[in-house]
Amino acid sequence: MKDKGLYLLLLELETGRTIKAGRLPAKYFQPGFYLYVGRAKSRLKQRIARHLRDRKKIFWHIDYFASKASIREVWTKANYFDECRIVCRILKLIKKARIAQEKFGASDCRCCGHLIYLGTESNLEKLGEKLGLKKIS
């Protein structure tokens, strides 16, 4: 795996709950599967390892959410950095998918957000093929 690029975290929130992520307003998240799209311009392996650790400083929006959910899978796309484009493609490819919260994970860009609610859909094999993603866990 190249050490820079996009990563996608498939998370499962087993029970619905209200979560406040940083400066974003508190929001109720339904139970089910969520897909987070992030990027690392360097140290991709370290970024993923950090997300997978139980003990870490809460820093990014996803840290708040992941402290209440379980990471089920990790996907990567080496040397690719357009999170917003991948989010848009996912929303077109998975009909039930929708942005979970406006600006979540996207405070540094103009797109709608980088956390996608998938409902009960969790099989990303075909999506991974279409987007050129590699499953690493």
C-alpha positions as CSV (number, residue, x, y, z in Angstrom):
1,M,0.0,0.0,0.0
2,K,1.3,3.5,-0.9
3,D,1.6,5.7,2.1
4,K,-0.7,8.4,1.0
5,G,-4.2,8.6,-0.5
6,L,-7.9,8.2,0.5
7,Y,-9.2,5.9,3.1
8,L,-12.8,4.8,3.7
9,L,-14.0,3.5,7.1
10,L,-17.1,1.3,7.3
11,L,-18.5,1.9,10.7
12,E,-21.5,0.3,12.5
13,L,-23.5,2.1,15.0
14,E,-25.5,-0.6,16.8
15,T,-27.9,1.7,18.6
16,G,-29.2,5.1,17.6
17,R,-27.7,8.0,19.6
18,T,-27.1,11.7,19.7
19,I,-23.4,12.6,19.0
20,K,-21.8,16.0,19.1
21,A,-18.7,16.1,16.9
22,G,-16.5,19.1,17.7
23,R,-18.1,22.4,16.7
24,L,-20.9,20.7,14.7
25,P,-24.3,20.7,16.4
26,A,-25.4,17.6,18.3
27,K,-27.3,15.2,16.0
28,Y,-29.2,12.0,16.4
29,F,-27.6,9.2,14.3
30,Q,-29.8,6.2,13.4
31,P,-28.4,2.7,14.0
32,G,-26.8,1.1,11.0
33,F,-23.8,1.4,8.8
34,Y,-21.9,4.5,8.0
35,L,-19.0,5.2,5.5
36,Y,-16.5,7.8,6.3
37,V,-14.2,9.2,3.5
38,G,-10.9,10.7,4.6
39,R,-7.5,11.4,3.2
40,A,-3.9,11.4,4.2
41,K,-1.4,13.3,2.2
42,S,1.3,11.3,4.0
43,R,1.5,8.5,6.6
44,L,-1.7,6.8,5.5
45,K,-0.8,3.6,7.4
46,Q,-0.3,5.6,10.6
47,R,-3.6,7.5,10.1
48,I,-5.5,4.2,9.7
49,A,-3.7,2.7,12.7
50,R,-4.7,5.7,14.7
51,H,-8.4,5.3,13.8
52,L,-8.3,1.6,14.8
53,R,-6.8,2.4,18.2
54,D,-9.2,2.5,21.2
55,R,-7.2,5.0,23.1
56,K,-6.5,8.3,21.3
57,K,-7.0,12.0,21.6
58,I,-10.3,13.1,20.2
59,F,-9.4,15.5,17.5
60,W,-11.3,15.0,14.2
61,H,-15.1,14.8,13.7
62,I,-14.7,11.1,13.0
63,D,-13.0,10.5,16.4
64,Y,-16.2,11.6,18.1
65,F,-18.4,9.3,16.0
66,A,-16.0,6.3,16.1
67,S,-15.9,6.4,19.9
68,K,-19.5,5.4,19.8
69,A,-19.4,3.0,16.7
70,S,-17.3,0.1,15.6
71,I,-15.0,0.1,12.6
72,R,-15.8,-3.0,10.5
73,E,-13.7,-2.5,7.4
74,V,-11.1,-0.2,6.0
75,W,-10.6,0.6,2.2
76,T,-7.9,2.7,0.5
77,K,-7.2,4.3,-2.8
78,A,-3.5,5.1,-3.0
79,N,-2.3,8.5,-4.4
80,Y,-5.9,9.8,-4.8
81,F,-7.1,12.7,-2.7
82,D,-10.5,13.9,-4.0
83,E,-12.7,13.0,-1.0
84,C,-15.6,15.1,-2.3
85,R,-15.7,13.3,-5.7
86,I,-15.7,9.9,-4.1
87,V,-18.5,11.0,-1.8
88,C,-20.6,12.1,-4.7
89,R,-19.9,8.9,-6.6
90,I,-20.9,6.8,-3.6
91,L,-24.2,8.8,-3.3
92,K,-24.9,8.0,-6.9
93,L,-24.0,4.3,-6.8
94,I,-25.8,3.4,-3.6
95,K,-29.4,4.6,-3.9
96,K,-30.2,4.5,-0.2
97,A,-27.1,6.4,0.9
98,R,-27.3,9.9,2.2
99,I,-25.1,12.4,3.9
100,A,-25.3,11.7,7.7
101,Q,-24.6,15.3,8.8
102,E,-23.8,18.4,6.8
103,K,-20.1,19.4,6.9
104,F,-19.1,16.3,9.0
105,G,-15.4,15.8,8.1
106,A,-15.6,18.5,5.6
107,S,-14.9,21.7,7.5
108,D,-11.9,22.4,5.2
109,C,-13.8,22.1,1.9
110,R,-17.1,23.1,0.2
111,C,-18.8,19.8,-0.1
112,C,-21.8,18.6,1.9
113,G,-19.9,16.1,4.2
114,H,-17.8,13.0,4.3
115,L,-19.9,10.8,6.5
116,I,-22.5,8.7,4.6
117,Y,-25.4,6.8,6.1
118,L,-25.9,3.5,4.4
119,G,-28.7,2.1,6.4
120,T,-28.4,-1.7,6.7
121,E,-26.3,-2.0,3.6
122,S,-22.8,-3.1,4.5
123,N,-21.5,-5.1,1.5
124,L,-18.9,-2.8,-0.2
125,E,-17.3,-5.3,-2.5
126,K,-18.9,-4.1,-5.7
127,L,-18.5,-0.5,-4.7
128,G,-14.8,-1.0,-4.0
129,E,-14.4,-2.5,-7.5
130,K,-16.2,0.4,-9.2
131,L,-14.2,3.0,-7.3
132,G,-10.8,1.3,-7.5
133,L,-10.6,0.8,-3.8
134,K,-8.5,-1.8,-2.0
135,K,-9.9,-3.5,1.1
136,I,-7.2,-3.8,3.8
137,S,-9.3,-5.1,6.8
